[in-house]
Amino acid sequence: MPAMPSYFHYLLRYCLACCLALPTFACAMQPLWLDEGWRTCGNTPSAPAASLQQLVRPGQLLCVERDVTLAATPSSTQLLVLSALTSSELWLDGVLIGSNGQPARQASGERAGDIDFAIHLTPQQLTAGKHHLRLLLSTQQVPAHLASPFYALYLVDRQDYRAGLAWYRLPPLLLAGALGAVALLFLALTVLYQRQRHWSMFSALCLVAALLLVVEIWRSLTGYAYPWHLPRLYAVSALTWLFSALLPLYFYTAWRLPRWPLAAAVLLACIALAGALPAHFDARCWLMFLTGLAASLALNLLALWRRLPGSRGGALIALASCALFLLTGSQFAEGGFALVVCFLLLPLCAQLLAQLLHERSKAARAQQLENQLLRKSMQPHFLMNSLSLISELNAQSPQAAETFIEALGAELRMLNEFAQQPSIALTQELALCENYLSIMGTRLQQPCRLQFDGEAAGITVPPAMLLTALENAFSHNRYRQGALFVLHIARLAQTQVLTLILPEGEARPHAGSGVGEQYIRASLHAVFGDAASYASEFASGYASKQQPAGWRLTFTLPVTPCMS
């Protein structure tokens, strides 16, 4: 895999650190939970106790109370934290200790309180022993279809609460910032280099994930009056649906699977169905996200079954993300989504950047090979000798000169055309070679031919691969009696073997630097990667074909070109 830029290594480490630093409140705090053992005010102590989750309902004014027994007096200030969609007043041992909004019997008289409300309690207020806690709660502005407006009530040390809150906020915010930067980076790369649909979708995935993290943590960051909680939940649901839909669509377009519109409609319908189930907001988000992950895993397994390049890595990423998300259980909002985003998007990000670097490197190699091929077609010695021959032929036989000029023009035209293609058909390569041998035969006034046996159709080769071998033969040998070059084509189960026999001639001094051999090897690697090979050896004779001694060049190619 090509090396990634150093700045991206830092980005990966930064995001991974955010991911690993996602402790919940439970990791940093040990609160005393107070959501059980409540009775409505005025009931006898023998009345059955219930939880606030059961007692608090939309559109009511409720007074509840309970006793709290402390085993020891705390050494520092404590916080009594109430999280609920209510306006509230709180009494401790008959003393009003705090109010949040204004409770009332009618919606018009209620002033909505904040969804999260904390009261400072000193050690003097929380001495060891029994204490009486009373709550007056009104939920007049809570929608009737909401199952329960109550979330939590607990007593916790103030320092532990602040530390836990900081750790709860920081990693998602850092991760959101990193994902936003990645989204902008990939958007720029898409515009500049990779105009492909799945790159655009990956940018959108990162942006939606960043927005979802920000919206999810917004309640802890700023706080708000409880009527704003429902719009925020709808925003979380919409962004979750969008992310869950984009994720499988990204894989679908990345693997270029067929029936794109139909598959997209089915995926969107399945995720919409999961979001429409009659469940709580968190449960619906959990189901939508799980549906998107499951669809992504299925698409990667399909790509793996088709043996598409890179499908193994994609399938492992999708499988690990599904397992990690299931391990988080119901803690979707508290960190499950952020964990999965880290371990899902970061490997995909690295994979895409490695692909980009590989393609840019391959494009640079292709440009270099194209330049070499164009320089080959403009060799000074070849052109000067050809021009001198044209002058001689024009004096001796204008018709022969015209034929030679047409052959030379065809050679240069084909070289210029083929130089712009990464690979060409073997039949085109053979036409190029035969035209070149026609030129050389005219120059040497001796017959120069290429004879081949086997089926050339359906075979792809780098441009001027065989031509370069023929040029090398004329550069190192002087053929006074002409030359017969033989090409044998053999098709095996997984490979195609081209064997080119170069006859031995009279050795001639040549101050070459092996550029021809370098071009052959480099062009083979550019088209076929490591799946192709090239070898040359001197053969003392090829008696079965009545060939003289010479060099035997063997080109072993895969049945179909593979991307390196």
N, C-alpha and C positions, 0 to 999 in steps of 0.2 A: 504494500500500500504506500503511495507517495507520502512524503513527510508533509505535515500540515504546518502552516505558518505559526510562529511562536506566539503571536497574540491570541490565536485561537486556542492554543494549549492553555493559556492563562484563563480564557473564558470558560473552557471546560472545567478546569479545576475550581474556578469561582462558583459555577453553577452546582458542581458536585458538593462543594462545601455547604452551600445553601441547603441542598437536599439532605445531607447528613445531619444538619443542625436544625431539625424540625421537631423538637420535643414539644409535647402538649403541656397544658397546665398541670396535668397529673405528674409530670416528670419534675417540675420545679416546686410544686406546692402540695401540701397535705391538708386540704380544707376540711372543716367540720360541716358536713352536708346537713341541711335543715329542711328538706322538702317532705319529710315524713312526720306522722304523729300529730296532725292538725285536726282541730274541731272548730265548728262555727261558734262565734261568740255567744255566750249565754247558755250553751249546752252543758249538761252535767259532766263531771269527769268520767262517768261510766259510759258515756256515749262513744260509739266506735270511732276510732281515729282514722284519718285518711291522708293521702298525699295531696300537696297543692296541685299536682298534675291532674288529680281527679276532681278537686273542688273548684278550681278557677275555670270559668267558662266565658265566652264572649257575651257582651251586653248585660253585665250585672254589676252590682255594688255588693261586695262581700267582705265580711269581717271574720277573721280566723285568728286562733290563738293556740299556743302550746307552751309547755315548760321545757326549758333547756338546762341541763345539769352539766356544770364544768368541773372536771376533776381537780384542776389547779388554776391559780390566777396566772394569766399570761404575763410575760416579762416585757412585752412591747405592745404598741398600738395595733389593734386588730381592725379588719374591715368586714362589715356585714354587707355582702354583695347580693343584690336582687336583680335577676335578669328575667324580665317578663314584659308582655305587652299590656301594661297597666299604668294607671296613676295610683300613687300609693302614699300611705302614712304609716310609720312604724313606731311602736311604743316598746320600751324595754322597762320592765318593772313599773308600769304605770306612767312612765315619763316619755313624752314625745321626743324621739331621737332624730327624726328626719322625715322629710316629705319630698315626694317626687311628682310634680304636677299637682293637680287638684282633683281628688275623687269626687264623684257626684252620682246621683241616681239617673240623670238624663245626659245624653250626649252633648246637649247644648251647654250644660253647666260644667262639664268636665274639661279640665285643661290637661292635655296629654303630657305624660311624663316621658323621660328618656327610657330607652329599652334596657340599658344597663345603668344601675344606680348603686353607689357604694357609700356607706356611712362609716366614719371613723369612730371607734370605740376604745377608750383608754382602759388600762388595767384596773383602775378604780371602778369602772362600770361593769367589769367582768370578773369580779372576785369569784373564788371557788365556791361552789354550791349551786342551788337551784335559782333560775331566773325565769321570769314570765315574759314571753314575746307575743305581741299582738300586731296584726297587719290589717289595714283597711285598704282594699283593692277595688278599683273600678275599671271595667273593660268596655266602656260604652262605645268606643270607636273601633273595636276589633270586629272584622268581618265575621258573620255568623258561621260561614263554612269552615273556619279555622278550627282544627281539632282541639288544641289547648293553647292558651296564651302564655302559659307558664313555662320557663326554661330551667332556672336554677336559683337556689338560695343557699348561701354557705358563708361560713365564718373563717377568715384566713388571715395570717400575719401580713401586715402591710408591706414589709420588705419582700417577702416571698411573692406576694401578688404582683408587685412592680417588676421583679425579676422575671417571673413567669410570663407576664404580659409582654415584656420586651422580647423574650425568646419566641413568643408566639407570633409577634408581628414581624420581626426582623427577617427571618429566612424567606417567607413568602414575598416580602417586598424586594429583597435582593434578587430572588429568582424571577420575579416579574420584570425587574429592570434588565436582567440578563436576557430574558426571552424577548423583551422589546428591542434590545440591541440586535439580537439574532434575526428578528423579523426584518428590521431595517437593512441589515447586512445582506440577507437573502433576497430581499426585494431589489437591492442595487445589483446583486449578482445576476438576478433574473433578467433585469433590463439590459445589463451590459453583455452578458455571456450566454446564459442558459434560458432561452425563450421556450421553456417547456412548462406544460400545465402543472406537473407535480411540484415543480419548484415554487410556483406561485401559491399552490395550496399549502406547502410547508411554511411559507412566509405568513399566510393567513392563520395557520395552526398556532404558530408561535405568538402572533398578535392576540388571538382570541384567548389563548392560555394566560398570557400576561394580564389581559383585561379581567378574566375570571378570577385570578388570584387577587387583583386589586379590589374588585367588587366584594369578594368573599371576606377580605380582611378590613373592608371599609368600616364595618360596625365597630371593630375594636379600635380603629384609628381615630375616628372622629366622634362616634356616638351620634345619636339622633333621636328625635321624638318617635315614639313607637308607631304612629300611623305610617311612617316612612319605611317601616320594616317590610311590609308586603311588596311595595314596588321593587325593593332591593332583591327580595326572593324571586320575583318574576325575572329580574335581570340575570340573576344567577342561573335560573332555569333556562333562559333563552341562550345564554353563552355556553352552558353545558350542552344543550342540544346542538348548537352550532359546532362546537369542538368535536362532539361525538359523531356528527355527520361528516365533517371534513376529514377526520382521521382515516376511516376506511376508503373514502374517495381518493385520498392521497395515495394509498397503496394501490388502488385500482388503476389510477393513471400512471403510477410509477412502473407497474408491471405491464402496462399496455394490454390489459385484458380486453376481450371482445365485448360487444353489446353494451357500450358505455352508457347511453341514455337509460336503457331499461334497468341496468344494474344500479345506477344512481337513484332511480325512482324507488326501487325495492328497498335499498338501504335507508333512504330518507323516510320511507313509510314505516319501516320497522322501528327506527329510533323515535319517530313521532308517536307511534303506538305505545312505546315504553313511557314516553313523557305524558301521555294522556291517561294513564292508569289512575284510578282513584286512590292515591296514596299521598303521604306527606311530601312536602317539597324535597327534603333531603333524600327520601326513598326514591322519588321520581328521578332526581339527578343521578343517584346511584345506579338505577336501572338503565337510564340512557347511556351513561358512561360505560357500563358493563356491556351493553349492546354494541356500542361502537368498538370496544376492545375485542369482543368476540367476532364481530364481522371482520376486523382487521386481521385477527389470527386466521380466520378461514381463508381470506384472500392470500395471505402469505403461504399457507399450506398448499393452496392451489398453485401458486407460483413455484413452490418447492417441488410439487408433483410434476409440473411441466419442465423442471430443471432449468429455470431461468437464472441467469447470472445474478448473484447476490441474494437469491431467495433464502438461502440457508440463514444468513445473518438476519434478514428481516423476520423470518419465522421465529428465531430465538428471541429477538427483541419483543415481538408481540406476545409470545408465550410468557416470558418473564414479566412483562407488564401486567398481563391478566392475573398471574399468580400473586404478584405484589399487591394489586388492587384488592383481590379477594382477601388477602391477609390483613388489610386495614379494617375489614369488617364494615361497621356502620360509620366509621370515622372519616367519611368523605370530606366534609367541610373542614375538619380539624387537622388535616394533613395528608389524607389519602390521595387527594387529587394532586397535590404538589409533589408527593413522592413519585407517583406514577409519571407525571409530566417530566420529572428529572430523568428517570431511567428509561423513558420512552423517546422523548424528543432529542436528548443529547446524543445518544448513539446514532439516531437518524441524521442529526446535524453533521456529526463527524463523517458519516457515510457519504453524504451528499458533497461535502467539501473535498473529501478524498477523491470522489468521482470527478469533481470539477478540476482538481489539480492534475489528475491523470489525463483527462481529456485535453486540458491546455498543454500538457507535456506532449501528448500524442500529436496535437495539432502543430506544435512547434517542430516535432520530428518530421511530420508530413511536409511542412513548409521547407524544412532543410533538405529533405529528399527531392522535393520539387525543384528547388534551386539547383541541386546537383544535377538533376536530369536535364534541366534547361542548359546548364553549362556544358554538359556532355554533347548536347546537340549543336553547340557553337564552338567545338574544338577548333582552334586555329589551324592545326596541321591538316585536319580532315577537310576544312573548308578551302584552304589554300591549294591542297592537292586536287580537290574537286574542281576548283576554278581553273587551275592550270590544264586539267584534262579537258574541260569544256572548250578552252581555247584551241587545244590540239584537235579535238574532234570536230570543231567548227570548220577548221581548215581542211580536214580530211573527209568528213561525212556530216554535213549539216543535219541529216535525219538522225544519225546516232547521237549527235550533240543535243538535239531536241528531246530525244528519248531519255538521255541521261539527266537533263535538266528537270524533266517531269518526275523522274524517280527521286532526284535529290529534293525537289520541292515537296513531294509526297512524304518523304522521310522526315523532313523538318516540321511539316504540318502535323503529322501523326505524333511526333515527339511533343510538340507544344500542346496538343489536345490531351494526350495521355498523362502529361506531367501534372495536370490539374485534378487527376482522379487518384484516389488511394489504391485502387486495384482495377484491373481490366480483365476481360475474358482472354483465355489462352489463345483462342482463334485470332484475336486482335494482335496479341504478342507475336504470333507466328507470321502474320501479315507484315508486321514491322520488320521482323528478322529477314524474311524473304526479300523485301524491298531493299534492305541494307546489303544483303549478299548480291543482289543484282547490281547495286552501285559498285561494290568491291570487285565483282567479276568484270565489269566494264573497265575499272581502273587497272586491274592486273592483266586484262586481256586473257583471262583464264576462267574456266567455269567454276563458279562457287555456288553450291546448292545446299539446301537443308532438306534432309529426308527424315520423315517421322512415321512411326507406327503406333497405333492405339487410337482411342477416341478422345479428341480434344474438347468436345462440347461439354459445357457444364463445369469447367475447371477455371478457377480465378487465380490470377498471379499478380504480383506487383508490376507496375509498368516498367518496361525495358530491362527486366530481370535477365532473360535469355539474351537479349541484344547486348547487354554489358559483357556477358560471357563471350559472345562472338567477337566483340571489339577487343577484348583482352587477347583472344587467340591471334588476331591479326597484328596486335601490338607486339607480341612476343615471338611470332613466327613469320617466316617469309615463305609463302606458298607459290613456288615457281610453276607447278603443274596443276594449279587449281586446288580446290578443297571441297571435301564432302563432309558435312556435319550431320550427325545422326541423333535424333531425339526419340527415346522410347518412353511411352506412357503406360503405366501400370496402375490399375485401380485395385486397392485392397479394401478390407472391411471398413476401416476407420481412416485410412490414409490414401493419398495419391502420390505416386513416386514418378518424378520426371528425371530421366537419365540422359544427359547431353554428352555426346562423345565429340571431343575436339581433336582432330587429327594432328599428328606431330609434323611440324615443318622444319625448315632450316632456321635455327635459332638466330635471332637478331638482337642487337643490343637495345635495351629499353630501360630508361631511368625512371621507371614508374615507382609509385609509393603505395601501391595496393589499394588505391581509391576504388577501383572497380569491385574488388572483393568486399570492401567495407560497405559499398552501396548495396550489394546483393544481400548481405546479412542484415543490414539496417532496414531495408525495405521489407524483407521477409518478417522481421520482428514487428514492424509497424502495422502490417496487415494481419498476421496470424499469431503474434505473441510468441510464447514458448512452445506452441503446438507445432511449429514448423522447424525444419532443420536443413542445413546445407553442408555438404562435404565434397571435397575434391581430392582425387588421387590419380597418380600416373599409372596407366594400364599399358603393359608391354604389348598387348594385342587383343583383339576382340574377334577371334577366329570364326566363331559361329556366324558372325555377320560379315565376314571378310573385310574387317576394318583394320587399318594400320594402327600402329601404336599411337597413343596420345593420352590426353587428359580425359578422365571420366568425372563429370560433375553430377552430383545427385541432389535433387531438391525433393524433400519429403514434406508434403502439405497435408493439412487436415481435410476431411471431406467437405466441411463448410468452414468459412472463416470464423474465427472466434475473437472476441474483444479481449485484449490483454489487460 
